[in-house]
């Protein structure tokens, strides 16, 4: 064992670099690159390995990790100082345990996981103290500022920026003298601010300065509150994870957000998945080039030239600026800061290896990381998070005396303001009597006195305003833009942001369609800056609806502009945790650069839910020109609407008030009270199409005036007055408020088109399986249903075929947490080319379409609990060859699913023959032929 663990170098084959030389380092770098090539060659279903291991047999083991599992950037693990394990270090139990864990449970070595646990515990303690202080009638804003000063002081003592445990011991000493707490703590903070001798600690303190200690107010505490503060101070603040701390701190300090403290937060790995390719990959590519040039000069004996090359790159790194124009509590900025500090460490280590011993005056620090945030508390937290992260890194990697004073500098790098809109003034809108016009605040609810349901609280009002001279907001200069702008869908923008704000947006941003989601204003402004060469790269998180028609027009305008920009990297669909409320959502990641070039497209291969996050494995990277729909190759997005498909497909009616919906019993009761007259009619929603039909009815007042409704149908009028009007009274659209008894979107065109037929084809907007069905025109389609005004079985067959399903999947995108495919009638139907064929072919295809319709309807009527989704789930299992479960076998028998499979197989073959295609086409080949 002694010989095995000896550090005596083994004999080495000629041709390798001698250990301790630049040639050796170059050899190990090439070995690492070879390992990365092995990782790329793994089968897609294996996913990207979290570790790469480079071994110099008989001498050392080098570890590199990428916990994002995207294969983008493998970094020295655990850090650039200790990633290389020498042979004699294997005698260390901890190192052997680490190496074992690399193979048995590699993800558990992610340092952010342990830090996340510590951070959650700290946030919970702060939340309890904040709640207690607010109960003592202190303003939440004062409480938040006070606690932020406290927590930074706790961090400072844990990393020895003030004497170790000095703050904790001071708190303990005040247990019997709690009345003097405010003055004692204030005195300490004044000393920290000014960098003077502190009488309380009896020490000369370093100068902290910065905006945090401009106000040194310390709130008076009770004995119990002091104990909570002592409890918090005893935690391991040096191990806090800044990447999630900001989010949790924001929730802890905001009374309205505190209930979300236990909710999920955006995992660090998700943030890194965007930060690494946006910022770090370009910087590291440049670093690889610079390092190679320096090694070349050093190999030629030009040591001073090599050092100058490295110093120039270091200076450039310290001048590189990152902007998050919707920074929230700073998690993206912090992750960028940490990785740039890691890179800086590698640069400085290389300089040291070349014999350069001078200390560099400049360093990567928070002034380079700029943010815009409209929420004052979040903006303050973002600034604090950056400084904690910076000091945390500094105290772990460098001597304390190397930290310059003032320790915290007020760079004003986090701006508290609106990121997409600027204005000269905001004025209240007044009515003809000069009184302020107000609206419901869009958030506060109350219980309805009759129904007991939550309805908008009329007393919670905010003024209606108009913005004077609205214009685009200017952004600070930066080389990189990265972030996660707010997710507000176009349908909710007026309710959440207000009419005045949305109107001002339209005036200021004439290059963004008014029906685009809020996040697209950030995307568009970033693209404008990129096209003007004012930034190098931008990478943003958006909802995955970025591929929907109303959003992708923004992308199309920019990638086809002059000068052009291109999508360099994209993940069209990825799980995400919304920081504001912990809700699970689906997002897209897009990274853009200048010019025309291929991009990298990553698709999620597998999702594995865990306690902390949904772990994601990716398919192999695909390269090519990425279109506005975030696809490679043939794309339906390039196709316009066909004249032959015009005015055929419509969305169903949208109620804008659940009070329109009644059960059969309620409808019968209303009819009885109205002498047999009824306005209730059968309707179908997306749920009814995919699940077990609910058999509900909708009160349809189409064509009735309010007088006609109240006079001829008084019970129905009262029901709508009670259940619909309270909701519609606060709709931002005037027509929906004034015509509250009519469906919010009444779809007159759809009504005319389907009423001319005996039946129509319907499909749901979002569904796991794309299924088309016939319905009698007496059944009203609801807004989650696309109604296609065609009654022929030929059209049902073609729409149900693989040709159209593949087209719809490519054209429609995905929607919702369930990530179900979305049917966008404009892109999926209006652009779809039906086959041109003779009458005989039409008849044979139509016969299969009618067989499909009759078979499904017959089985559904026979078995009331059977659903369309259930049948198609089993059909999918049959096609995969996987054995059926006991429950699936029941569905198989009830739905005669093997027969259903045969019908679809025959139908696909017949439709392919109608197009003149072979039946062996792949999905990509189908798209190529349909697009051609």
C-alpha positions, 0 to 999 in steps of 0.5 A, spaced: 500 500 500 505 504 501 508 503 494 502 504 491 500 511 494 508 513 493 508 520 490 515 517 486 513 519 479 512 512 474 517 511 468 513 515 462 513 514 455 517 519 451 512 523 447 508 526 453 510 533 456 514 533 462 510 534 468 511 541 471 512 544 464 507 547 459 508 541 455 505 537 460 499 542 461 498 542 454 498 534 454 493 534 459 488 539 456 488 535 449 486 529 454 481 533 457 478 535 450 479 527 448 474 526 454 469 531 451 469 528 445 468 521 448 462 524 452 459 527 445 459 520 442 455 517 448 448 514 445 443 520 446 439 516 451 445 516 456 445 523 457 451 528 458 455 525 464 456 530 470 463 528 470 469 528 466 475 524 469 482 525 466 488 520 469 495 521 468 496 513 470 501 513 476 501 520 478 494 524 478 487 524 477 483 530 474 476 532 475 471 536 471 464 537 472 458 540 469 452 539 473 447 542 468 447 536 464 447 539 458 455 538 456 456 545 455 462 547 460 466 542 464 469 546 470 475 544 474 471 540 480 471 542 486 475 548 484 481 550 480 486 549 486 484 542 488 481 539 481 488 535 480 488 529 485 495 526 486 497 519 487 499 520 494 492 524 496 488 517 495 490 516 502 485 521 504 479 518 506 475 524 504 478 524 497 477 516 496 469 518 498 469 523 493 472 519 488 467 513 489 461 518 489 463 520 482 461 513 480 455 512 485 451 518 486 455 524 482 449 529 482 450 529 490 457 532 489 453 538 486 456 543 492 449 548 490 445 542 493 448 542 500 448 550 500 441 550 498 439 546 504 443 551 508 440 557 505 432 555 505 433 554 513 436 561 513 430 564 510 425 560 514 429 563 520 429 570 517 421 570 515 419 568 522 423 574 525 420 578 520 413 576 521 414 577 528 417 584 527 411 586 523 406 584 528 410 589 532 407 594 527 413 596 524 413 597 517 415 591 512 420 596 508 424 598 515 423 591 517 426 588 511 432 593 511 434 592 518 434 584 517 438 585 511 443 589 515 443 584 520 444 578 515 450 581 512 453 582 519 452 575 520 455 573 514 461 578 515 463 575 522 462 568 519 468 570 513 472 574 518 471 580 515 469 582 522 472 578 528 469 571 528 462 570 533 463 578 535 456 579 532 453 573 535 456 574 542 454 581 542 447 579 541 447 574 546 450 579 551 444 583 550 439 578 553 439 581 559 439 588 556 435 588 550 432 595 551 439 597 549 439 593 543 438 599 538 443 603 540 448 598 541 447 595 534 447 602 531 453 604 534 456 597 531 453 599 524 456 606 524 463 603 525 462 598 520 460 604 515 466 609 517 471 603 518 473 606 525 474 603 532 468 600 535 467 601 542 462 595 543 467 590 540 473 594 542 476 593 535 478 597 529 473 595 524 474 595 516 470 600 512 464 597 509 461 603 506 456 602 501 448 603 500 447 598 505 449 602 511 447 609 509 441 608 514 444 604 520 437 604 524 436 598 528 429 596 530 427 595 538 426 588 539 423 583 544 426 578 548 423 573 544 425 577 537 432 577 540 432 570 541 430 569 533 436 573 531 441 569 535 438 563 532 439 566 525 446 568 527 448 561 529 447 558 522 453 557 517 452 564 513 459 562 509 455 556 506 449 560 503 448 559 496 447 566 493 444 563 487 437 562 490 438 566 497 435 572 493 429 569 491 428 566 498 430 572 502 425 576 497 419 571 499 421 572 507 421 579 507 415 581 503 409 579 507 405 578 501 410 573 498 412 569 505 407 564 504 411 562 498 417 561 502 416 553 502 415 553 494 420 551 489 425 556 487 429 556 480 434 551 481 441 554 480 443 548 474 437 551 470 440 558 471 447 555 469 444 552 463 443 559 460 448 563 463 454 558 461 452 558 453 450 566 453 456 568 457 462 563 459 462 559 453 464 565 448 469 567 454 472 561 455 473 560 447 477 566 447 481 564 453 483 557 450 485 561 444 489 566 449 492 561 453 494 557 447 498 563 444 501 565 451 504 557 451 506 558 444 510 564 446 513 561 453 515 555 449 519 560 444 522 563 451 518 569 450 516 569 457 514 577 458 510 576 451 506 570 454 505 574 461 503 580 457 498 576 453 495 573 459 494 580 463 491 583 457 486 578 457 485 579 464 484 586 464 479 585 458 475 580 463 475 585 468 472 590 464 466 585 461 459 587 463 453 583 464 446 586 464 440 583 467 434 587 465 429 584 469 434 582 475 429 580 480 433 578 486 440 577 482 440 570 481 442 570 474 447 576 475 450 572 481 451 566 477 455 570 472 459 573 477 461 566 480 463 563 473 467 569 471 471 569 478 472 562 476 475 564 470 479 569 473 482 564 477 484 560 472 488 566 468 491 568 475 494 561 476 496 561 469 500 567 470 503 565 477 505 558 473 509 563 468 513 566 474 509 572 474 508 574 482 505 581 482 498 582 485 493 585 479 490 591 482 484 590 478 479 584 479 472 581 477 467 585 481 460 587 482 460 593 478 461 589 472 454 586 473 448 591 472 441 590 473 434 593 472 429 591 477 422 595 478 421 592 485 425 596 490 426 590 495 428 586 490 433 591 487 436 592 494 436 584 495 440 583 488 445 588 490 446 585 497 446 578 493 452 580 489 456 583 494 455 576 498 457 572 493 463 576 491 466 576 498 464 569 499 468 567 493 474 572 495 474 569 502 475 562 500 480 563 494 484 569 497 487 572 503 483 577 507 488 583 506 487 583 499 480 585 499 480 593 498 476 598 502 471 600 502 469 592 502 462 594 499 462 600 494 456 603 492 456 602 484 449 604 483 449 598 478 442 595 480 437 600 477 430 600 480 426 602 475 422 600 469 426 596 464 422 597 458 418 603 458 420 610 460 416 617 461 416 624 463 410 623 468 404 619 470 397 623 470 390 620 473 385 620 468 379 624 470 371 623 468 367 629 465 366 631 473 373 632 474 373 626 479 379 620 478 377 614 474 379 608 478 379 600 477 379 594 480 386 592 483 386 586 479 388 582 485 384 583 491 378 578 492 372 578 496 366 572 498 360 573 494 354 574 499 349 569 495 354 564 491 360 564 497 365 564 491 371 569 490 369 575 486 373 581 485 373 586 491 370 593 488 373 597 494 380 595 492 381 600 487 387 603 483 387 610 479 387 609 472 393 613 469 396 615 463 403 616 461 406 622 458 411 622 453 412 614 453 418 611 450 423 605 450 427 605 456 434 606 455 439 600 458 446 600 461 452 599 456 454 591 457 457 586 452 452 580 455 445 580 456 442 575 460 435 574 464 428 571 466 423 577 464 416 577 467 411 572 464 405 575 463 401 573 457 398 578 452 391 576 455 392 578 462 397 584 461 391 589 461 388 586 468 395 586 471 399 592 468 393 597 467 390 600 461 395 606 461 401 602 461 399 597 456 397 603 451 404 606 453 407 600 451 404 600 444 406 607 443 413 606 445 414 599 442 411 600 435 416 594 433 412 589 437 405 587 436 400 589 441 398 581 442 405 579 444 407 577 451 410 582 455 417 578 455 417 579 448 419 586 449 425 584 453 427 579 447 426 585 442 430 590 445 435 585 446 435 583 439 435 591 437 441 592 441 445 586 438 443 588 431 446 595 432 453 591 435 452 594 442 452 587 445 456 581 443 450 576 445 444 575 449 440 570 452 433 570 455 428 565 458 421 566 455 415 561 456 415 556 451 409 560 447 415 564 444 414 559 438 406 561 438 404 565 432 403 572 436 410 571 439 414 568 433 413 574 429 418 578 433 423 573 432 422 573 425 422 580 424 429 580 428 432 574 424 430 577 418 432 584 419 438 588 416 443 587 419 441 580 421 442 576 428 441 569 428 439 564 434 446 561 436 443 556 441 436 554 443 432 549 448 425 550 445 422 547 451 424 546 458 421 545 465 422 551 470 420 554 476 417 561 476 421 565 482 415 569 483 411 564 486 414 557 485 409 555 480 412 550 475 412 552 468 415 551 461 420 555 458 424 556 452 431 558 452 434 562 446 441 565 445 442 570 439 449 573 436 450 577 430 450 575 423 448 568 419 450 562 422 448 555 424 446 554 431 445 549 436 438 546 438 438 542 444 431 538 446 429 535 452 430 527 452 428 525 459 425 529 465 426 525 472 423 529 478 427 530 484 426 533 491 430 539 489 428 540 481 426 536 475 433 533 473 433 534 465 437 529 460 438 532 453 438 529 446 444 530 442 446 537 440 443 538 433 446 544 428 443 548 423 439 554 422 434 555 427 428 558 425 423 563 428 419 557 431 426 554 434 426 548 429 431 546 424 430 544 417 423 544 413 418 548 418 411 550 417 413 557 420 415 559 413 408 557 410 403 562 409 395 561 409 392 557 403 386 561 400 383 554 399 383 554 407 380 561 408 374 562 413 374 554 415 377 553 422 375 558 428 376 558 435 369 556 439 366 561 444 369 564 450 365 565 456 369 570 460 365 568 466 363 561 469 356 563 471 354 561 464 355 554 465 349 550 468 348 543 469 342 539 466 338 540 472 340 547 473 338 548 466 331 544 467 329 548 473 330 555 469 326 552 463 321 550 468 321 557 471 320 560 464 314 556 462 319 551 458 323 557 455 330 555 455 337 559 453 341 553 455 344 549 450 349 543 449 357 545 449 363 542 448 370 544 451 377 541 450 376 537 457 370 534 454 373 532 447 379 528 451 376 526 457 369 523 459 364 528 457 361 532 463 354 534 459 354 541 461 350 546 458 351 554 457 346 559 457 347 562 450 344 569 450 346 570 442 342 576 439 338 578 445 338 585 448 338 586 455 331 588 455 329 582 452 333 578 457 330 581 463 323 581 460 323 574 457 327 570 461 327 573 468 330 567 472 336 566 467 337 574 467 338 573 475 343 568 475 347 571 470 346 578 474 349 574 480 354 569 477 357 573 471 356 581 472 361 581 478 366 578 474 365 582 467 364 589 471 372 589 472 374 586 465 379 591 462 375 591 455 369 596 455 365 591 450 366 585 455 363 590 461 357 593 457 355 587 454 356 582 460 350 577 458 353 576 452 359 571 451 366 575 451 368 572 445 361 570 441 364 568 434 359 570 429 363 568 423 364 561 427 356 560 428 354 562 421 359 557 418 357 551 422 350 552 422 350 551 415 352 544 416 349 538 419 356 537 423 363 539 424 370 537 425 372 539 432 379 538 436 382 541 442 387 546 443 391 542 447 392 535 448 397 529 448 394 526 442 391 530 436 384 527 435 379 530 431 371 528 431 365 530 428 359 534 432 352 536 431 352 543 429 347 543 435 353 543 440 356 549 441 364 549 441 367 553 447 374 557 446 379 551 447 376 547 441 378 549 434 371 548 430 373 546 423 367 547 418 367 541 414 362 535 414 366 530 409 369 524 412 375 525 407 377 531 411 376 528 417 381 522 415 386 527 412 386 531 419 387 524 423 392 522 419 400 522 420 401 527 415 397 532 419 399 530 426 406 531 424 405 538 421 400 540 427 406 538 432 411 542 428 407 548 427 403 549 433 408 548 439 407 546 446 403 550 452 402 549 459 405 545 465 403 539 462 407 541 455 401 538 451 402 540 443 398 546 442 393 546 435 394 553 433 388 554 427 392 559 423 398 555 423 396 548 423 390 548 419 390 555 415 397 553 412 396 545 411 395 543 404 390 537 403 392 532 397 389 533 390 386 527 388 381 523 384 374 521 386 376 514 387 381 516 392 377 521 395 371 516 396 376 510 399 379 515 404 372 518 406 370 511 407 376 510 412 374 517 415 367 514 417 369 508 419 374 511 424 368 516 427 363 510 427 368 506 431 370 511 436 363 513 437 360 506 438 365 504 443 364 511 447 357 510 447 357 503 450 362 505 455 360 511 459 367 511 463 371 510 457 375 517 454 378 518 448 385 520 451 384 513 455 384 509 448 389 513 445 394 512 451 393 505 449 394 505 442 401 509 443 403 503 448 401 498 442 405 502 437 411 502 442 410 494 443 410 495 451 406 490 455 399 493 457 397 494 465 391 491 467 387 498 467 390 498 460 387 492 458 380 494 460 381 500 456 383 496 450 377 491 450 372 497 451 375 501 446 377 495 441 384 499 441 387 494 436 381 495 431 382 502 432 390 501 431 388 498 424 383 503 422 389 508 423 394 504 419 390 503 413 388 511 414 395 513 414 397 508 408 391 511 404 392 518 405 399 517 403 397 514 397 393 520 396 399 525 396 403 520 392 408 518 397 411 512 400 409 509 407 416 509 409 417 517 410 420 519 416 417 525 420 422 530 417 421 527 410 413 529 411 415 536 413 419 537 407 414 534 402 408 538 405 413 545 405 415 544 398 
